[in-house]
Each structure stands twice: as structure tokens, then as C-alpha cells.
Amino acid sequence: MNTSTTSFSLSELNGAVKAAIRESLPDTYWLRAETSDVRRNQNGHCYLEFVEKDPVTQSIVARARGIIWSNVFQMLSVYFEAETGQAFTSGLNVLVSVSVDFHELYGYSLTVVDIDPSFTVGEMARNRQRVLKQLEEEGVLTLNKELTLAEPVNRIAVISSPTAAGYGDFHDQLENNPAGFVFYTKLFPAIMQGEKSEQSIIDALERIYLHRELFDAVAIIRGGGATSELSCFDSYLLATNCAQFPLPVVSGIGHERDVTVLDAVAHTRAKTPTAVAEFFITRVTETARQLVDLEDRIVRESRTILQKEQSELFSFSKDVVHVSNVLLQRESSFVLQMGRQLASSAKRMMEREVHFVSTNEQYIRMVSPENILKRGYTLTLKDGKIIKSIRELSPGECLSTRFADGTVLSEVKTSTGN
């Protein structure tokens, strides 16, 4: 090495860099970046990192250390939260005024001196719109809203923190409803604020899915706490899980000013856990009222039908009696007529038979042996039997011959045939 070559110590080189930066960047500059690893130490100073991500791959393309001194942070944090409803924390897109510093020991850093909350509000709104547009393009934005609530909707899976005041209010409201309706609720505990809340709520949804046939709806409730802790409810991953969940989701995450992406995809949005409980009570009350109305209508229509049937039955019975009387009269007349015809026919038949008998009697009398004998005929008998031919006789046999006025006994001597 040439001893005449100028060399620098590290502190000298860093000092030169510091001087160069101060000379070339002497003012403050408005910086657009995302906050990361935001933390506050015991002295009240806020340390963080500013990062820039590739819009497509989301990989970090630039990084810088940042600091907000305690006297500045006390004012800026209150101002920022009042304007945005969001605490100054990691994961925010911010517009901050910074001075560029370089320290010989700590290196390059950015010191925050001011902040524009309206930029963050706009970024939050734009992020919501981006997520909503993505859900709409995927065709899932309104899927949960299209589900039909069960009647009654009284079996509720609850996602909340078990220690949250809002969960207690929700439970008490259901238990002490004026009508005394019975609700079955099952808590699926989840972290409801902070960086882990998104995945914790999704895990709870997955546990509910395994037992989905046991429930009518899912209530995601969060009470108390700051509005600034709602950023997880704008996440795409949580929203797409809720939008496509097979049970109706009712949200009540304790805020009134803004509508989160979760609220937009949920079947029903209520402002608070108590309002969610009132929603379920109102639904069951309406179902009960409809059942009472249905019962009354059934009773009324049954009575109307019964009266109508009774009237028709009475009218029918009258018709039956009338028709029966008509038929009876007609059949009685027919029977009477038939009786008369039968008597007349019997009389004529009797007269014919009497005439027939009388005629036959006269004929019988005419052909009787006595009358025949009176006309000069005789009747020859042998051994009491009538002789019809001479071939039945033999010489020497005794005969009896009957005349009209007596009987003659004779003996056969000879017979001469014709």
C-alpha cells in the first residue's frame, strides 16, 4: 500500500457520510411507507421500521430505521388516532414528514417530525375497497348474505374473547330476554385484537365448521377496546372465510363510524354484542309471533271448514231424507200397483184355471166308465183286469161283464177273431 494514500477511520468515514447527507438532504421530506415493528420504549420514544413492498409480490424492496422522539410521539399518536380511529401501529400505510440522519454509531435513520392522518385514512379506505372489489370479482362478496336464517335461530356459535365485557353483555342479554326464550350458545374462544387476531378468528371458524350441523348461526362479537384495533376485520383472508361460511354470520365488533370488510360480507351487521343479542331475540320473537298467528289462523280456518262441513252435512241429510221419502213413496206406489196387478192377474189366472178344471171335469165325466156303460158299452174283466183283446182269453176261463145297471158272469167257450 502506498503510504501517501489518504485513509479514513470508520468514524471519520461515517462522519463524512453524515456531513454529506446533512448537506445534500438538509430539509424534511414527506415519505410514503408502511410501518413495521413499531415499539415504544420506557422513555416514551417510538422506534420502528419503514418498509416499501412490491405491489405484486409483496416482497420488501426498501427498508429504513425510524424514530419518533417521545415529545413528538405523544402529540402525533393522539392526533393520529383521533383522526383515523386507528392507533399508530405496525402494518399501516402512512405519510410522514422525516429528516434524514446518519449517526456514526447507529447508522442511517429517519426521524419523524409530522404525520398526515388523512393519507392513512385514505389508504385504509382504499384497502377496504380493494378487498371488497377482489371479493366481488371472485363472486363471494354476497354469498353469506344470501343464506337463509333458520326459524327459530336459537343455536348460536360465538366467536369472542371469553374475558371480554362484550361477550358477557351478549350472554346476559340472551339469558334474560323478557319472553324467556331459550338460546343455546357455544363459545369458540379467539383473540379479538392485535396481530394474531386474524388467524385466531379463522381457526375458530374452522372449529365451528366441524360441528356446523349443531348451529343456526355464527356471532363474531367484540366489545370494549379501541376502535384502532379493528384492522384485522378489514383483511381479505378473514373476509373470504366469513363470506363463504355455510352458516349465516352476524357481526358485532363494537364500532359505529366505520363499516369493516367483515361487516360488508357478514349476513347481518350489528354495532355491538348487545345489539347482536337483540337481533337474535327479535328474530325468535318474530318466529314465535308467526307461529301464534299461524295457530290462530289454523283454528279459525278449522272452525270455518267445520261449520261449512256441518252445514253441508245438514243440507245433505235433508236431501237424503227428502230423496228417501220420494223414493219410498215411489216404491210404495209401485208396490201397491204391483199388488193390484198381481191380484188382478191372480184372479184372471184363477178364473182360467177354474174354467179349465170345469171343462176337464165335464170331459172326464163324459169319458167316465159309468157314462160309457150308459151309452150301451160293456166292460169285460178277467180276474179283475180289463180284457182288451180276445187273444187274452182262453176257452173255459170265467169272465165278468159290467153293464150300466149290473154285472154278468160268463165262461169262454170259443173265440173268433176278426
ABEGO torsion letter per residue (X at the ends): XBAABBBBBAAAAAAAAAAAAAAABABBBBBBBBBBGBBBBAAGBBBBBBBBBBAAAGBBABBBBBBBBAAAAAAAAAAAAAAAGBBBBBGBBBBBBBBBBBBAAAEBBBBBABBBAAAAAAAAAAAAAAAAAAAAAAGAAAAAAABBBBOBBABBBBBBBAABAAAAAAAAAAAABAAGBBBBBBBBBBBABEAAAAAAAAAAAAAAAAAAAABABBBBBBBEEBAAAAAAAABAAAAAAAAABABBBBBBAGBAABBBAAAAABABBBABAAAAAAAAAAAAAAAAAAAAAAAAAAAAAAAAAAAAAAAAAAAAAAAAAAAAAAAAAAAAAAAAAAAAAAAAAAAAAAAAAAAAAAAAAAAAAAABAAAAAAAGBBBBBBGGBBBABAAABBBGBBBBBBBAAEBBBBBBABBBBX
